Amino acid sequence: MKHTVVALVEDKPGVLNRIASLFRRRGFNIDSLAVGTTHEEGISRMTIVIEGNENIADQLEKQLFKLIDVIKVENFTNQNAITRELALIKVKASTQNRREILDILEVFRAQAIDLSTASLVIQIVAHKDTIDALIDNLSRFGILEMVRTGRIAMRRGYTTTTDEVIENFDDSSKFHSQIGRLSNGDFPFVSD
């Protein structure tokens, strides 16, 4: 089963490296990873998709939350959430088959965003299964190139992932600096 985990992290250099190192050390395989800024200055949002059982997802949440730069971790797998991916697909398109390709795009609510004499670039923002189905339908024309983003997710309704986080964000930074912890999670001294 694939698990979607969202982590709010401090927007600082090295955070992605520390999280990737955690995955490497624990032997987790990342199915997809999408990182971007949020509407709050200083906070980025990571959406991580991993494959495994419920124990792996719980272990991942706990391990992520131990990292100094991680503010909040939430598992979206069993929540009422909206998930989307973006794909850009370049397909062979001649004058003979171009109309057929455009008809397929209409069914999938995809857009043609670039047109040349021999190819067509398509953009689709949809659920993973919809993108997979579009790719299956386009493969007979000849896919020249494709790029996909990782999954992003947001909870439905009024509740947000950042509800209580923003108020406590400065408090956690103050706490870590008061005990002498550096931004990378280490203490500024080495014990014997």
C-alpha positions as CSV (number, residue, x, y, z in Angstrom):
1,M,0.0,0.0,0.0
2,K,1.2,3.5,-0.8
3,H,1.2,6.0,2.1
4,T,1.1,9.8,1.6
5,V,2.9,11.7,4.4
6,V,2.9,15.5,4.6
7,A,5.7,17.3,6.5
8,L,5.9,21.0,7.3
9,V,9.6,21.9,7.6
10,E,11.6,25.0,8.1
11,D,12.6,26.6,4.8
12,K,16.4,26.5,5.2
13,P,19.3,25.0,3.3
14,G,20.1,21.4,4.1
15,V,16.6,20.3,5.2
16,L,15.9,18.2,2.2
17,N,19.4,16.5,2.5
18,R,18.7,15.6,6.2
19,I,15.3,14.1,5.3
20,A,16.8,12.2,2.3
21,S,19.5,10.9,4.6
22,L,16.9,9.6,7.0
23,F,15.3,7.6,4.2
24,R,18.7,6.3,3.2
25,R,19.6,5.2,6.7
26,R,16.3,3.5,7.4
27,G,16.1,1.8,4.0
28,F,12.8,3.5,3.0
29,N,12.2,3.8,-0.7
30,I,10.6,7.1,-1.8
31,D,7.9,6.6,-4.4
32,S,7.5,10.4,-4.9
33,L,8.6,13.6,-3.2
34,A,7.2,17.0,-3.9
35,V,8.6,20.1,-2.0
36,G,7.4,23.6,-2.2
37,T,6.9,26.8,-0.3
38,T,3.7,27.5,1.7
39,H,1.8,30.7,2.2
40,E,3.7,31.2,5.5
41,E,7.1,32.6,5.2
42,G,9.9,30.3,6.5
43,I,7.8,27.1,6.1
44,S,8.0,24.6,3.3
45,R,5.7,21.6,2.7
46,M,6.9,18.2,1.7
47,T,4.6,15.5,0.3
48,I,6.2,12.1,0.5
49,V,4.8,8.9,-0.9
50,I,6.2,5.6,0.3
51,E,5.2,2.0,-0.3
52,G,4.8,-0.4,2.6
53,N,2.6,-1.5,5.5
54,E,1.1,0.6,8.2
55,N,4.1,0.0,10.5
56,I,6.5,1.6,7.9
57,A,4.2,4.7,7.7
58,D,4.1,5.0,11.5
59,Q,7.9,4.6,11.8
60,L,8.4,7.2,9.0
61,E,6.2,9.7,10.8
62,K,8.1,9.2,14.1
63,Q,11.5,9.4,12.5
64,L,10.7,12.5,10.6
65,F,9.3,14.3,13.6
66,K,12.6,13.7,15.4
67,L,14.4,15.9,12.9
68,I,15.1,19.4,14.2
69,D,13.8,21.2,11.0
70,V,10.5,19.3,10.9
71,I,7.6,21.2,12.4
72,K,4.7,18.9,11.8
73,V,4.1,15.4,10.2
74,E,0.8,14.1,9.2
75,N,-0.3,10.9,7.4
76,F,-2.9,11.7,4.7
77,T,-3.3,8.0,3.6
78,N,-6.7,7.4,5.3
79,Q,-7.9,11.0,5.5
80,N,-10.4,12.7,3.3
81,A,-7.9,14.4,1.1
82,I,-7.4,15.7,-2.5
83,T,-4.3,14.3,-4.3
84,R,-3.0,15.5,-7.6
85,E,0.0,15.2,-9.9
86,L,1.2,17.2,-12.9
87,A,2.5,15.6,-16.1
88,L,3.9,17.0,-19.3
89,I,3.9,14.5,-22.2
90,K,5.4,15.1,-25.6
91,V,3.7,12.9,-28.2
92,K,4.3,12.3,-31.9
93,A,1.5,14.1,-33.8
94,S,1.1,14.2,-37.5
95,T,-1.7,16.1,-39.3
96,Q,-3.5,12.7,-39.8
97,N,-3.7,11.8,-36.1
98,R,-3.7,15.2,-34.4
99,R,-7.5,15.5,-34.2
100,E,-7.7,12.0,-32.6
101,I,-5.2,13.0,-30.0
102,L,-7.1,16.2,-29.2
103,D,-10.3,14.2,-28.8
104,I,-8.5,12.0,-26.2
105,L,-7.3,15.1,-24.3
106,E,-10.8,16.4,-24.1
107,V,-12.0,13.2,-22.4
108,F,-9.2,13.4,-19.8
109,R,-9.5,17.2,-19.4
110,A,-5.9,17.6,-20.5
111,Q,-4.6,20.6,-22.5
112,A,-2.3,20.8,-25.5
113,I,0.2,23.5,-24.6
114,D,2.6,23.3,-27.5
115,L,2.2,22.3,-31.1
116,S,4.8,21.6,-33.8
117,T,4.6,20.0,-37.2
118,A,5.6,16.6,-35.7
119,S,4.7,16.7,-32.0
120,L,2.3,17.9,-29.4
121,V,3.1,18.7,-25.7
122,I,0.3,17.9,-23.3
123,Q,-0.3,19.1,-19.8
124,I,-2.5,17.2,-17.3
125,V,-3.2,17.9,-13.6
126,A,-5.1,14.9,-12.2
127,H,-5.1,11.9,-9.9
128,K,-2.4,9.4,-10.5
129,D,-4.8,6.8,-12.0
130,T,-6.1,9.4,-14.5
131,I,-2.6,10.3,-15.7
132,D,-1.7,6.6,-16.1
133,A,-4.9,6.0,-18.2
134,L,-4.0,9.0,-20.4
135,I,-0.5,7.7,-20.9
136,D,-1.9,4.3,-21.9
137,N,-4.1,6.0,-24.5
138,L,-1.3,8.1,-25.9
139,S,1.3,5.4,-26.0
140,R,0.1,4.1,-29.4
141,F,0.9,7.4,-31.0
142,G,4.5,7.3,-29.6
143,I,5.5,9.2,-26.5
144,L,8.7,11.1,-27.2
145,E,9.3,12.5,-23.7
146,M,7.5,12.7,-20.4
147,V,8.0,14.3,-17.0
148,R,5.8,13.9,-13.9
149,T,5.7,15.7,-10.5
150,G,5.3,13.8,-7.3
151,R,1.9,13.6,-5.6
152,I,0.7,16.6,-3.6
153,A,-2.1,16.4,-1.1
154,M,-4.5,18.7,0.8
155,R,-7.2,17.8,3.3
156,R,-10.8,18.6,2.3
157,G,-12.9,21.0,4.2
158,Y,-11.9,23.9,6.5
159,T,-9.2,22.3,8.6
160,T,-5.6,22.8,7.5
161,T,-2.3,21.1,8.2
162,T,-0.9,24.5,9.5
163,D,-3.7,25.3,11.9
164,E,-1.8,25.2,15.2
165,V,1.7,25.0,13.7
166,I,2.1,28.7,12.8
167,E,1.3,29.9,16.3
168,N,3.9,27.5,17.8
169,F,6.5,27.8,15.1
170,D,8.5,30.6,16.7
171,D,8.2,28.9,20.1
172,S,10.0,25.7,18.8
173,S,12.8,27.8,17.3
174,K,13.2,29.7,20.5
175,F,13.3,26.4,22.5
176,H,16.0,24.9,20.3
177,S,18.1,28.0,20.5
178,Q,17.7,28.3,24.3
179,I,19.1,24.8,24.8
180,G,22.0,25.5,22.5
181,R,21.0,23.3,19.6
182,L,22.3,24.4,16.2
183,S,20.0,24.6,13.1
184,N,21.3,21.2,11.9
185,G,20.1,19.5,15.1
186,D,23.6,19.2,16.7
187,F,24.8,20.8,19.9
188,P,27.6,23.3,19.6
189,F,29.9,21.2,21.8
190,V,31.3,17.6,21.7
191,S,31.2,15.6,24.9
192,D,34.0,13.2,25.8
